[in-house]
Amino acid sequence: MTLSSRTAPRVPRPSIDLEVVATERLSADLVRVTLGGPGMAAFENRPETDKYVKLKFTTPAPESAPVTRTYTVRRVDPVAGTLDIDFVVHGDEGLAGPWAARAQVGDTIALLGPGGGYTPDAAADWHLLAGDLSALPAIAATLEALPADAVGRAFIEVDSDDAILPLTAPAGVEVEWVVDATHDPEALAAVVRQCDWRTGDVQVFAHGERESMKALRRVLFDERGLDRAGVSLSGYWARGRTEDRFQAEKREPIGQII
Ligand SMILES: Cc1cc2nc3c(=O)[nH]c(=O)nc-3n(C[C@H](O)[C@H](O)[C@H](O)COP(=O)(O)OP(=O)(O)OC[C@H]3O[C@@H](n4cnc5c(N)ncnc54)[C@H](O)[C@@H]3O)c2cc1C
């Protein structure tokens, strides 16, 4: 008997064990961890520039299920058999940030995925990219994937000038770093609101801290009247919340972006 897709049990996604093969401090706030090893044979790459994995962390209670943290795959090197993940290091709180800050060659980690949701559309008249450091890996991967003649604007919010990094982008895509040490959730939205808005169909990729994304939502939908189909907008994390709490709050009014 065959089960229809509606009744078939959900097949658990396989977990892939990888090892740290290199680490690099990209800035005071960002650490690149390169993962590789035999487990890469099971990693099925995807075309989306926001592709992400769920990293599994074990918690002190051995019988409890692993806790997961979501991270963008910044780059896959199929020849070397490695992938890069760029972690925001945000102090001693949490699991993933502190793990990345301390990661050493030979450390191991298990992950699920990848998933993905956004690919730059060559038919768009222009591209608008906006986010904080947590979205920089996806924004940087997008800038590298855009055709050479693409036009647009990218806004990246950082705490200080020390977080600014060189990025590779098409000549027609202007990259602007929005430095705001106060963590004002309106900071990114204010810059996008005032920017020189181009004509034609815009494709938007905007991700980052949840309240900052809510402020952008007002600019994009209420003020600019954009069609939701051309907008990828979500929170990647929420200030003062662990990822577990942040994910749970997506079912509550406070967690809803769109
Ligand atoms: C699809 C997707 C892709 C993502 N890609 C990336 C990525 O490539 N790189 C990346 O760094 N993050 C990325 N994130 C965000 C990341 O999952 C969260 O920041 C996560 O909360 C980090 O886990 P943690 O264990 O370090 O901290 P948690 O245990 O989740 O949180 C502990 C404390 O740290 C705070 N905190 C969490 N993240 C930050 C931050 N970025 N800045 C300041 N304070 C923070 C929390 O508010 C909380 O108070 C992505 C999220 C999603 C949904």
The ligand as a Gaussian input file, in Angstrom:
#p B3LYP/6-31G(d) Opt

LIG

0 1
 C       17.098000      32.231000       8.380000
 C       18.056000      32.814000       9.412000
 C       19.388000      33.010000       9.076000
 C       20.286000      33.551000      10.015000
 N       21.590000      33.721000       9.650000
 C       22.484000      34.205000      10.558000
 C       23.869000      34.331000      10.216000
 O       24.305000      33.961000       9.116000
 N       24.695000      34.844000      11.158000
 C       24.247000      35.232000      12.407000
 O       25.064000      35.677000      13.213000
 N       22.952000      35.113000      12.745000
 C       22.065000      34.588000      11.869000
 N       20.756000      34.439000      12.220000
 C       20.342000      34.885000      13.562000
 C       20.647000      33.847000      14.639000
 O       19.890000      32.668000      14.416000
 C       20.238000      34.450000      16.004000
 O       20.992000      35.606000      16.251000
 C       20.366000      33.475000      17.170000
 O       19.550000      33.970000      18.219000
 C       21.785000      33.305000      17.673000
 O       21.810000      32.283000      18.636000
 P       22.700000      32.360000      19.977000
 O       22.688000      30.992000      20.547000
 O       24.015000      33.004000      19.675000
 O       21.890000      33.336000      20.915000
 P       20.455000      33.048000      21.669000
 O       20.622000      32.004000      22.707000
 O       19.442000      32.787000      20.627000
 O       20.199000      34.455000      22.346000
 C       20.901000      34.887000      23.534000
 C       20.845000      36.398000      23.634000
 O       21.620000      36.980000      22.581000
 C       20.842000      37.928000      21.859000
 N       21.233000      37.885000      20.424000
 C       20.997000      36.882000      19.535000
 N       21.474000      37.204000      18.329000
 C       22.007000      38.436000      18.441000
 C       22.648000      39.323000      17.516000
 N       22.816000      39.014000      16.213000
 N       23.084000      40.520000      17.981000
 C       22.918000      40.870000      19.296000
 N       22.317000      40.087000      20.207000
 C       21.866000      38.871000      19.779000
 C       19.399000      37.468000      22.067000
 O       18.479000      38.536000      21.885000
 C       19.423000      36.959000      23.478000
 O       19.272000      38.015000      24.397000
 C       19.834000      33.902000      11.306000
 C       18.492000      33.671000      11.657000
 C       17.610000      33.152000      10.713000
 C       16.169000      32.907000      11.102000

